[in-house]
């Protein structure tokens, strides 16, 4: 699933492609569930709307439209966006095509059909419950450490909970925990002040680096992450632990291992990240 760096890469690609200021003149919807429980309402809001701004909040792409309206897009597992010529034939997994006033199409392609568009309204706004942006000024160490000290939940699923920190997923949680030397199954409240500081710093450093690398593309299939321009993310070569089980730890040489934490495949160094904290 695209995480913060991948979604940020997509948002920057949409801006660079001139989406801000474009007007949507027609909406073609192939898979109604892509527009959530009320596809008619989403289509109505999009048709004829001018896109004033394109942003990101957590893993959501945020389209601010004229008239104070807002549409949110979550790419989920395999969602991708691209610009296309107006006469391009529809591909087998092109589930939404927005015709723009400059003659181009904005195409949403989604092999597994999990991606969703939704209306952002005061009564039902998925962004309202999100935690702070980890690369923004609101992600403060004292607040983060205090929240960890109050939680008995294992640290990995807690970090995946978007209400604590927005935008983290499996890749960057595993990488951050490895860099901080924290076992993903430890209760959050067991982390020392130094460990909380190390984890806070690791999250910021790793995400910033991944954004510079334009995200992570794993594998070569078309269902993997690609930017709006169709480029692969460059961060896979920088991964230290994620999907590197069986390889030596870059820090200590111990063989990296894969385990399951909270039903999620997880990658650790058994020597650097001990479950029983002394």
C-alpha positions as protocol buffer text, in pm:
chain_id: "A"
residue {
  index: 1
  type: UNK
  ca { x: 0 y: 0 z: 0 }
}
residue {
  index: 2
  type: UNK
  ca { x: 138 y: 344 z: -85 }
}
residue {
  index: 3
  type: UNK
  ca { x: 249 y: 523 z: 231 }
}
residue {
  index: 4
  type: UNK
  ca { x: 332 y: 887 z: 297 }
}
residue {
  index: 5
  type: UNK
  ca { x: 636 y: 911 z: 62 }
}
residue {
  index: 6
  type: UNK
  ca { x: 454 y: 746 z: -227 }
}
residue {
  index: 7
  type: UNK
  ca { x: 140 y: 957 z: -186 }
}
residue {
  index: 8
  type: UNK
  ca { x: 351 y: 1273 z: -157 }
}
residue {
  index: 9
  type: UNK
  ca { x: 526 y: 1173 z: -480 }
}
residue {
  index: 10
  type: UNK
  ca { x: 190 y: 1135 z: -654 }
}
residue {
  index: 11
  type: UNK
  ca { x: 67 y: 1472 z: -525 }
}
residue {
  index: 12
  type: UNK
  ca { x: 381 y: 1647 z: -649 }
}
residue {
  index: 13
  type: UNK
  ca { x: 338 y: 1478 z: -986 }
}
residue {
  index: 14
  type: UNK
  ca { x: -21 y: 1598 z: -1013 }
}
residue {
  index: 15
  type: UNK
  ca { x: 85 y: 1954 z: -933 }
}
residue {
  index: 16
  type: UNK
  ca { x: 372 y: 1939 z: -1181 }
}
residue {
  index: 17
  type: UNK
  ca { x: 130 y: 1810 z: -1444 }
}
residue {
  index: 18
  type: UNK
  ca { x: -89 y: 2117 z: -1410 }
}
residue {
  index: 19
  type: UNK
  ca { x: -388 y: 1969 z: -1229 }
}
residue {
  index: 20
  type: UNK
  ca { x: -432 y: 2278 z: -1012 }
}
residue {
  index: 21
  type: UNK
  ca { x: -665 y: 2512 z: -1198 }
}
residue {
  index: 22
  type: UNK
  ca { x: -801 y: 2241 z: -1428 }
}
residue {
  index: 23
  type: UNK
  ca { x: -1176 y: 2198 z: -1469 }
}
residue {
  index: 24
  type: UNK
  ca { x: -1332 y: 1852 z: -1484 }
}
residue {
  index: 25
  type: UNK
  ca { x: -1572 y: 1853 z: -1781 }
}
residue {
  index: 26
  type: UNK
  ca { x: -1681 y: 1487 z: -1763 }
}
residue {
  index: 27
  type: UNK
  ca { x: -1651 y: 1186 z: -1533 }
}
residue {
  index: 28
  type: UNK
  ca { x: -1630 y: 828 z: -1659 }
}
residue {
  index: 29
  type: UNK
  ca { x: -1678 y: 567 z: -1387 }
}
residue {
  index: 30
  type: UNK
  ca { x: -1630 y: 199 z: -1464 }
}
residue {
  index: 31
  type: UNK
  ca { x: -1635 y: 50 z: -1114 }
}
residue {
  index: 32
  type: UNK
  ca { x: -1899 y: 230 z: -901 }
}
residue {
  index: 33
  type: UNK
  ca { x: -1755 y: 113 z: -570 }
}
residue {
  index: 34
  type: UNK
  ca { x: -1449 y: 329 z: -640 }
}
residue {
  index: 35
  type: UNK
  ca { x: -1674 y: 624 z: -552 }
}
residue {
  index: 36
  type: UNK
  ca { x: -1778 y: 469 z: -221 }
}
residue {
  index: 37
  type: UNK
  ca { x: -2132 y: 422 z: -89 }
}
residue {
  index: 38
  type: UNK
  ca { x: -2277 y: 718 z: -282 }
}
residue {
  index: 39
  type: UNK
  ca { x: -2119 y: 722 z: -628 }
}
residue {
  index: 40
  type: UNK
  ca { x: -2388 y: 953 z: -763 }
}
residue {
  index: 41
  type: UNK
  ca { x: -2295 y: 1223 z: -512 }
}
residue {
  index: 42
  type: UNK
  ca { x: -1922 y: 1196 z: -585 }
}
residue {
  index: 43
  type: UNK
  ca { x: -1981 y: 1212 z: -960 }
}
residue {
  index: 44
  type: UNK
  ca { x: -2207 y: 1515 z: -914 }
}
residue {
  index: 45
  type: UNK
  ca { x: -1945 y: 1703 z: -711 }
}
residue {
  index: 46
  type: UNK
  ca { x: -1662 y: 1625 z: -954 }
}
residue {
  index: 47
  type: UNK
  ca { x: -1846 y: 1704 z: -1277 }
}
residue {
  index: 48
  type: UNK
  ca { x: -1786 y: 2065 z: -1375 }
}
residue {
  index: 49
  type: UNK
  ca { x: -1566 y: 2136 z: -1072 }
}
residue {
  index: 50
  type: UNK
  ca { x: -1244 y: 2333 z: -1089 }
}
residue {
  index: 51
  type: UNK
  ca { x: -954 y: 2188 z: -892 }
}
residue {
  index: 52
  type: UNK
  ca { x: -809 y: 2472 z: -688 }
}
residue {
  index: 53
  type: UNK
  ca { x: -542 y: 2279 z: -498 }
}
residue {
  index: 54
  type: UNK
  ca { x: -394 y: 1931 z: -467 }
}
residue {
  index: 55
  type: UNK
  ca { x: -260 y: 1826 z: -128 }
}
residue {
  index: 56
  type: UNK
  ca { x: -191 y: 1533 z: 98 }
}
residue {
  index: 57
  type: UNK
  ca { x: -300 y: 1441 z: 449 }
}
residue {
  index: 58
  type: UNK
  ca { x: -159 y: 1114 z: 576 }
}
residue {
  index: 59
  type: UNK
  ca { x: -216 y: 863 z: 295 }
}
residue {
  index: 60
  type: UNK
  ca { x: -500 y: 1064 z: 140 }
}
residue {
  index: 61
  type: UNK
  ca { x: -478 y: 1277 z: -172 }
}
residue {
  index: 62
  type: UNK
  ca { x: -688 y: 1588 z: -113 }
}
residue {
  index: 63
  type: UNK
  ca { x: -854 y: 1772 z: -403 }
}
residue {
  index: 64
  type: UNK
  ca { x: -986 y: 2112 z: -300 }
}
residue {
  index: 65
  type: UNK
  ca { x: -1256 y: 2221 z: -545 }
}
residue {
  index: 66
  type: UNK
  ca { x: -1431 y: 2548 z: -612 }
}
residue {
  index: 67
  type: UNK
  ca { x: -1735 y: 2619 z: -400 }
}
residue {
  index: 68
  type: UNK
  ca { x: -1560 y: 2498 z: -84 }
}
residue {
  index: 69
  type: UNK
  ca { x: -1597 y: 2133 z: -181 }
}
residue {
  index: 70
  type: UNK
  ca { x: -1337 y: 1865 z: -119 }
}
residue {
  index: 71
  type: UNK
  ca { x: -1278 y: 1516 z: -259 }
}
residue {
  index: 72
  type: UNK
  ca { x: -1042 y: 1267 z: -96 }
}
residue {
  index: 73
  type: UNK
  ca { x: -868 y: 981 z: -273 }
}
residue {
  index: 74
  type: UNK
  ca { x: -707 y: 684 z: -101 }
}
residue {
  index: 75
  type: UNK
  ca { x: -494 y: 471 z: -334 }
}
residue {
  index: 76
  type: UNK
  ca { x: -510 y: 166 z: -105 }
}
residue {
  index: 77
  type: UNK
  ca { x: -312 y: -132 z: -239 }
}
residue {
  index: 78
  type: UNK
  ca { x: -269 y: -75 z: -612 }
}
residue {
  index: 79
  type: UNK
  ca { x: -424 y: 259 z: -706 }
}
residue {
  index: 80
  type: UNK
  ca { x: -230 y: 478 z: -949 }
}
residue {
  index: 81
  type: UNK
  ca { x: -296 y: 809 z: -1125 }
}
residue {
  index: 82
  type: UNK
  ca { x: -167 y: 926 z: -1463 }
}
residue {
  index: 83
  type: UNK
  ca { x: -238 y: 1188 z: -1723 }
}
residue {
  index: 84
  type: UNK
  ca { x: -338 y: 1061 z: -2066 }
}
residue {
  index: 85
  type: UNK
  ca { x: -438 y: 1197 z: -2404 }
}
residue {
  index: 86
  type: UNK
  ca { x: -810 y: 1250 z: -2446 }
}
residue {
  index: 87
  type: UNK
  ca { x: -837 y: 981 z: -2714 }
}
residue {
  index: 88
  type: UNK
  ca { x: -640 y: 713 z: -2528 }
}
residue {
  index: 89
  type: UNK
  ca { x: -833 y: 382 z: -2517 }
}
residue {
  index: 90
  type: UNK
  ca { x: -943 y: 278 z: -2171 }
}
residue {
  index: 91
  type: UNK
  ca { x: -722 y: 15 z: -2010 }
}
residue {
  index: 92
  type: UNK
  ca { x: -860 y: -294 z: -1836 }
}
residue {
  index: 93
  type: UNK
  ca { x: -799 y: -153 z: -1487 }
}
residue {
  index: 94
  type: UNK
  ca { x: -880 y: 213 z: -1561 }
}
residue {
  index: 95
  type: UNK
  ca { x: -1180 y: 251 z: -1330 }
}
residue {
  index: 96
  type: UNK
  ca { x: -1212 y: 632 z: -1330 }
}
residue {
  index: 97
  type: UNK
  ca { x: -1132 y: 878 z: -1607 }
}
residue {
  index: 98
  type: UNK
  ca { x: -1174 y: 1250 z: -1550 }
}
residue {
  index: 99
  type: UNK
  ca { x: -1187 y: 1455 z: -1869 }
}
residue {
  index: 100
  type: UNK
  ca { x: -1012 y: 1790 z: -1816 }
}
residue {
  index: 101
  type: UNK
  ca { x: -1079 y: 2117 z: -1993 }
}
residue {
  index: 102
  type: UNK
  ca { x: -738 y: 2111 z: -2165 }
}
residue {
  index: 103
  type: UNK
  ca { x: -829 y: 1792 z: -2351 }
}
residue {
  index: 104
  type: UNK
  ca { x: -636 y: 1550 z: -2130 }
}
residue {
  index: 105
  type: UNK
  ca { x: -760 y: 1272 z: -1905 }
}
residue {
  index: 106
  type: UNK
  ca { x: -672 y: 1209 z: -1542 }
}
residue {
  index: 107
  type: UNK
  ca { x: -691 y: 831 z: -1514 }
}
residue {
  index: 108
  type: UNK
  ca { x: -726 y: 627 z: -1194 }
}
residue {
  index: 109
  type: UNK
  ca { x: -599 y: 273 z: -1250 }
}
residue {
  index: 110
  type: UNK
  ca { x: -649 y: 14 z: -978 }
}
residue {
  index: 111
  type: UNK
  ca { x: -576 y: -355 z: -1037 }
}
residue {
  index: 112
  type: UNK
  ca { x: -730 y: -478 z: -711 }
}
residue {
  index: 113
  type: UNK
  ca { x: -1016 y: -226 z: -698 }
}
residue {
  index: 114
  type: UNK
  ca { x: -959 y: -121 z: -336 }
}
residue {
  index: 115
  type: UNK
  ca { x: -894 y: 249 z: -399 }
}
residue {
  index: 116
  type: UNK
  ca { x: -1168 y: 493 z: -301 }
}
residue {
  index: 117
  type: UNK
  ca { x: -1282 y: 849 z: -372 }
}
residue {
  index: 118
  type: UNK
  ca { x: -1485 y: 1012 z: -96 }
}
residue {
  index: 119
  type: UNK
  ca { x: -1641 y: 1346 z: -18 }
}
residue {
  index: 120
  type: UNK
  ca { x: -1481 y: 1539 z: 266 }
}
residue {
  index: 121
  type: UNK
  ca { x: -1763 y: 1695 z: 464 }
}
residue {
  index: 122
  type: UNK
  ca { x: -1778 y: 1830 z: 820 }
}
residue {
  index: 123
  type: UNK
  ca { x: -2021 y: 1552 z: 909 }
}
residue {
  index: 124
  type: UNK
  ca { x: -1801 y: 1274 z: 767 }
}
residue {
  index: 125
  type: UNK
  ca { x: -1437 y: 1371 z: 732 }
}
residue {
  index: 126
  type: UNK
  ca { x: -1180 y: 1087 z: 746 }
}
residue {
  index: 127
  type: UNK
  ca { x: -907 y: 1344 z: 799 }
}
residue {
  index: 128
  type: UNK
  ca { x: -1049 y: 1461 z: 1131 }
}
residue {
  index: 129
  type: UNK
  ca { x: -916 y: 1162 z: 1326 }
}
residue {
  index: 130
  type: UNK
  ca { x: -566 y: 1155 z: 1176 }
}
residue {
  index: 131
  type: UNK
  ca { x: -264 y: 1217 z: 1393 }
}
residue {
  index: 132
  type: UNK
  ca { x: 4 y: 1475 z: 1319 }
}
residue {
  index: 133
  type: UNK
  ca { x: 205 y: 1479 z: 998 }
}
residue {
  index: 134
  type: UNK
  ca { x: 540 y: 1320 z: 1090 }
}
residue {
  index: 135
  type: UNK
  ca { x: 735 y: 1562 z: 871 }
}
residue {
  index: 136
  type: UNK
  ca { x: 549 y: 1866 z: 1000 }
}
residue {
  index: 137
  type: UNK
  ca { x: 594 y: 2088 z: 1304 }
}
residue {
  index: 138
  type: UNK
  ca { x: 302 y: 1929 z: 1491 }
}
residue {
  index: 139
  type: UNK
  ca { x: 494 y: 1600 z: 1531 }
}
residue {
  index: 140
  type: UNK
  ca { x: 668 y: 1698 z: 1855 }
}
residue {
  index: 141
  type: UNK
  ca { x: 885 y: 1466 z: 2059 }
}
residue {
  index: 142
  type: UNK
  ca { x: 726 y: 1547 z: 2400 }
}
residue {
  index: 143
  type: UNK
  ca { x: 377 y: 1473 z: 2269 }
}
residue {
  index: 144
  type: UNK
  ca { x: 492 y: 1155 z: 2094 }
}
residue {
  index: 145
  type: UNK
  ca { x: 678 y: 1026 z: 2402 }
}
residue {
  index: 146
  type: UNK
  ca { x: 380 y: 1104 z: 2625 }
}
residue {
  index: 147
  type: UNK
  ca { x: 142 y: 912 z: 2398 }
}
residue {
  index: 148
  type: UNK
  ca { x: 375 y: 610 z: 2394 }
}
residue {
  index: 149
  type: UNK
  ca { x: 400 y: 611 z: 2773 }
}
residue {
  index: 150
  type: UNK
  ca { x: 21 y: 583 z: 2800 }
}
residue {
  index: 151
  type: UNK
  ca { x: -20 y: 288 z: 2565 }
}
residue {
  index: 152
  type: UNK
  ca { x: 21 y: -79 z: 2650 }
}
residue {
  index: 153
  type: UNK
  ca { x: -33 y: -178 z: 2290 }
}
residue {
  index: 154
  type: UNK
  ca { x: 255 y: -324 z: 2088 }
}
residue {
  index: 155
  type: UNK
  ca { x: 453 y: -45 z: 1926 }
}
residue {
  index: 156
  type: UNK
  ca { x: 418 y: -162 z: 1564 }
}
residue {
  index: 157
  type: UNK
  ca { x: 37 y: -171 z: 1540 }
}
residue {
  index: 158
  type: UNK
  ca { x: 25 y: 151 z: 1738 }
}
residue {
  index: 159
  type: UNK
  ca { x: 244 y: 324 z: 1479 }
}
residue {
  index: 160
  type: UNK
  ca { x: 24 y: 182 z: 1203 }
}
residue {
  index: 161
  type: UNK
  ca { x: -280 y: 338 z: 1371 }
}
residue {
  index: 162
  type: UNK
  ca { x: -323 y: 659 z: 1176 }
}
residue {
  index: 163
  type: UNK
  ca { x: -460 y: 835 z: 1484 }
}
residue {
  index: 164
  type: UNK
  ca { x: -116 y: 844 z: 1647 }
}
residue {
  index: 165
  type: UNK
  ca { x: 91 y: 947 z: 1345 }
}
residue {
  index: 166
  type: UNK
  ca { x: -47 y: 996 z: 995 }
}
residue {
  index: 167
  type: UNK
  ca { x: 98 y: 829 z: 688 }
}
residue {
  index: 168
  type: UNK
  ca { x: 303 y: 540 z: 826 }
}
residue {
  index: 169
  type: UNK
  ca { x: 263 y: 189 z: 685 }
}
residue {
  index: 170
  type: UNK
  ca { x: 437 y: -145 z: 700 }
}
residue {
  index: 171
  type: UNK
  ca { x: 754 y: -49 z: 513 }
}
residue {
  index: 172
  type: UNK
  ca { x: 847 y: 263 z: 704 }
}
residue {
  index: 173
  type: UNK
  ca { x: 738 y: 134 z: 1044 }
}
residue {
  index: 174
  type: UNK
  ca { x: 970 y: -167 z: 1007 }
}
residue {
  index: 175
  type: UNK
  ca { x: 1252 y: 58 z: 889 }
}
residue {
  index: 176
  type: UNK
  ca { x: 1201 y: 311 z: 1169 }
}
residue {
  index: 177
  type: UNK
  ca { x: 1186 y: 49 z: 1442 }
}
residue {
  index: 178
  type: UNK
  ca { x: 1504 y: -114 z: 1311 }
}
residue {
  index: 179
  type: UNK
  ca { x: 1689 y: 218 z: 1303 }
}
residue {
  index: 180
  type: UNK
  ca { x: 1576 y: 295 z: 1659 }
}
residue {
  index: 181
  type: UNK
  ca { x: 1664 y: -57 z: 1781 }
}
residue {
  index: 182
  type: UNK
  ca { x: 1311 y: -127 z: 1908 }
}
residue {
  index: 183
  type: UNK
  ca { x: 1137 y: -463 z: 1876 }
}
residue {
  index: 184
  type: UNK
  ca { x: 797 y: -420 z: 1704 }
}
residue {
  index: 185
  type: UNK
  ca { x: 621 y: -639 z: 1962 }
}
residue {
  index: 186
  type: UNK
  ca { x: 723 y: -440 z: 2267 }
}
residue {
  index: 187
  type: UNK
  ca { x: 453 y: -247 z: 2452 }
}
residue {
  index: 188
  type: UNK
  ca { x: 477 y: 118 z: 2363 }
}
residue {
  index: 189
  type: UNK
  ca { x: 483 y: 212 z: 2730 }
}
residue {
  index: 190
  type: UNK
  ca { x: 802 y: 9 z: 2781 }
}
residue {
  index: 191
  type: UNK
  ca { x: 1012 y: 240 z: 2564 }
}
residue {
  index: 192
  type: UNK
  ca { x: 1260 y: 454 z: 2752 }
}
residue {
  index: 193
  type: UNK
  ca { x: 1290 y: 826 z: 2693 }
}
residue {
  index: 194
  type: UNK
  ca { x: 1602 y: 764 z: 2483 }
}
residue {
  index: 195
  type: UNK
  ca { x: 1423 y: 501 z: 2274 }
}
residue {
  index: 196
  type: UNK
  ca { x: 1124 y: 728 z: 2217 }
}
residue {
  index: 197
  type: UNK
  ca { x: 1363 y: 1003 z: 2104 }
}
residue {
  index: 198
  type: UNK
  ca { x: 1545 y: 764 z: 1872 }
}
residue {
  index: 199
  type: UNK
  ca { x: 1219 y: 639 z: 1722 }
}
residue {
  index: 200
  type: UNK
  ca { x: 1084 y: 990 z: 1672 }
}
residue {
  index: 201
  type: UNK
  ca { x: 1403 y: 1089 z: 1493 }
}
residue {
  index: 202
  type: UNK
  ca { x: 1409 y: 769 z: 1286 }
}
residue {
  index: 203
  type: UNK
  ca { x: 1054 y: 824 z: 1160 }
}
residue {
  index: 204
  type: UNK
  ca { x: 1133 y: 1175 z: 1044 }
}
residue {
  index: 205
  type: UNK
  ca { x: 1469 y: 1086 z: 890 }
}
residue {
  index: 206
  type: UNK
  ca { x: 1349 y: 778 z: 703 }
}
residue {
  index: 207
  type: UNK
  ca { x: 1034 y: 941 z: 566 }
}
residue {
  index: 208
  type: UNK
  ca { x: 1225 y: 1249 z: 450 }
}
residue {
  index: 209
  type: UNK
  ca { x: 1478 y: 1031 z: 271 }
}
residue {
  index: 210
  type: UNK
  ca { x: 1203 y: 824 z: 108 }
}
residue {
  index: 211
  type: UNK
  ca { x: 1027 y: 1139 z: -14 }
}
residue {
  index: 212
  type: UNK
  ca { x: 1354 y: 1255 z: -172 }
}
residue {
  index: 213
  type: UNK
  ca { x: 1379 y: 913 z: -339 }
}
residue {
  index: 214
  type: UNK
  ca { x: 1022 y: 950 z: -470 }
}
residue {
  index: 215
  type: UNK
  ca { x: 897 y: 652 z: -273 }
}
residue {
  index: 216
  type: UNK
  ca { x: 955 y: 277 z: -277 }
}
residue {
  index: 217
  type: UNK
  ca { x: 869 y: 44 z: -563 }
}
residue {
  index: 218
  type: UNK
  ca { x: 892 y: -325 z: -474 }
}
residue {
  index: 219
  type: UNK
  ca { x: 901 y: -573 z: -762 }
}
residue {
  index: 220
  type: UNK
  ca { x: 839 y: -510 z: -1129 }
}
residue {
  index: 221
  type: UNK
  ca { x: 468 y: -584 z: -1177 }
}
residue {
  index: 222
  type: UNK
  ca { x: 225 y: -320 z: -1294 }
}
residue {
  index: 223
  type: UNK
  ca { x: 40 y: -340 z: -961 }
}
residue {
  index: 224
  type: UNK
  ca { x: 345 y: -195 z: -782 }
}
residue {
  index: 225
  type: UNK
  ca { x: 391 y: 174 z: -707 }
}
residue {
  index: 226
  type: UNK
  ca { x: 465 y: 410 z: -996 }
}
residue {
  index: 227
  type: UNK
  ca { x: 458 y: 787 z: -1003 }
}
residue {
  index: 228
  type: UNK
  ca { x: 217 y: 995 z: -1212 }
}
residue {
  index: 229
  type: UNK
  ca { x: 486 y: 1000 z: -1481 }
}
residue {
  index: 230
  type: UNK
  ca { x: 520 y: 621 z: -1465 }
}
residue {
  index: 231
  type: UNK
  ca { x: 853 y: 620 z: -1283 }
}
residue {
  index: 232
  type: UNK
  ca { x: 959 y: 373 z: -1016 }
}
residue {
  index: 233
  type: UNK
  ca { x: 1042 y: 493 z: -666 }
}
residue {
  index: 234
  type: UNK
  ca { x: 1414 y: 477 z: -589 }
}
residue {
  index: 235
  type: UNK
  ca { x: 1404 y: 399 z: -218 }
}
residue {
  index: 236
  type: UNK
  ca { x: 1398 y: 17 z: -236 }
}
residue {
  index: 237
  type: UNK
  ca { x: 1778 y: 2 z: -253 }
}
residue {
  index: 238
  type: UNK
  ca { x: 1800 y: 196 z: 75 }
}
residue {
  index: 239
  type: UNK
  ca { x: 1581 y: -42 z: 276 }
}
residue {
  index: 240
  type: UNK
  ca { x: 1775 y: -194 z: 563 }
}
residue {
  index: 241
  type: UNK
  ca { x: 1534 y: -458 z: 689 }
}
residue {
  index: 242
  type: UNK
  ca { x: 1199 y: -462 z: 506 }
}
residue {
  index: 243
  type: UNK
  ca { x: 1174 y: -783 z: 301 }
}
residue {
  index: 244
  type: UNK
  ca { x: 1541 y: -853 z: 360 }
}
residue {
  index: 245
  type: UNK
  ca { x: 1494 y: -1154 z: 587 }
}
residue {
  index: 246
  type: UNK
  ca { x: 1779 y: -1403 z: 545 }
}
residue {
  index: 247
  type: UNK
  ca { x: 2029 y: -1127 z: 472 }
}
residue {
  index: 248
  type: UNK
  ca { x: 2285 y: -995 z: 723 }
}
residue {
  index: 249
  type: UNK
  ca { x: 2185 y: -696 z: 934 }
}
residue {
  index: 250
  type: UNK
  ca { x: 2363 y: -386 z: 798 }
}
residue {
  index: 251
  type: UNK
  ca { x: 2443 y: -284 z: 1155 }
}
residue {
  index: 252
  type: UNK
  ca { x: 2558 y: -602 z: 1332 }
}
residue {
  index: 253
  type: UNK
  ca { x: 2567 y: -881 z: 1072 }
}
residue {
  index: 254
  type: UNK
  ca { x: 2303 y: -1100 z: 1240 }
}
residue {
  index: 255
  type: UNK
  ca { x: 2067 y: -1272 z: 996 }
}
residue {
  index: 256
  type: UNK
  ca { x: 1750 y: -1067 z: 956 }
}
residue {
  index: 257
  type: UNK
  ca { x: 1424 y: -1243 z: 1037 }
}
residue {
  index: 258
  type: UNK
  ca { x: 1060 y: -1225 z: 939 }
}
residue {
  index: 259
  type: UNK
  ca { x: 782 y: -1264 z: 1197 }
}
residue {
  index: 260
  type: UNK
  ca { x: 418 y: -1170 z: 1234 }
}
residue {
  index: 261
  type: UNK
  ca { x: 314 y: -889 z: 1467 }
}
residue {
  index: 262
  type: UNK
  ca { x: -56 y: -802 z: 1491 }
}
residue {
  index: 263
  type: UNK
  ca { x: -120 y: -1009 z: 1176 }
}
residue {
  index: 264
  type: UNK
  ca { x: 131 y: -808 z: 975 }
}
residue {
  index: 265
  type: UNK
  ca { x: 446 y: -944 z: 816 }
}
residue {
  index: 266
  type: UNK
  ca { x: 733 y: -781 z: 1005 }
}
residue {
  index: 267
  type: UNK
  ca { x: 1108 y: -769 z: 951 }
}
residue {
  index: 268
  type: UNK
  ca { x: 1364 y: -731 z: 1228 }
}
residue {
  index: 269
  type: UNK
  ca { x: 1718 y: -792 z: 1343 }
}
residue {
  index: 270
  type: UNK
  ca { x: 1691 y: -1038 z: 1636 }
}
residue {
  index: 271
  type: UNK
  ca { x: 2010 y: -899 z: 1789 }
}
residue {
  index: 272
  type: UNK
  ca { x: 1949 y: -525 z: 1747 }
}
residue {
  index: 273
  type: UNK
  ca { x: 1579 y: -542 z: 1835 }
}
residue {
  index: 274
  type: UNK
  ca { x: 1524 y: -756 z: 2141 }
}
residue {
  index: 275
  type: UNK
  ca { x: 1174 y: -826 z: 2266 }
}
residue {
  index: 276
  type: UNK
  ca { x: 1277 y: -856 z: 2631 }
}
residue {
  index: 277
  type: UNK
  ca { x: 1410 y: -512 z: 2716 }
}
residue {
  index: 278
  type: UNK
  ca { x: 1670 y: -512 z: 2991 }
}
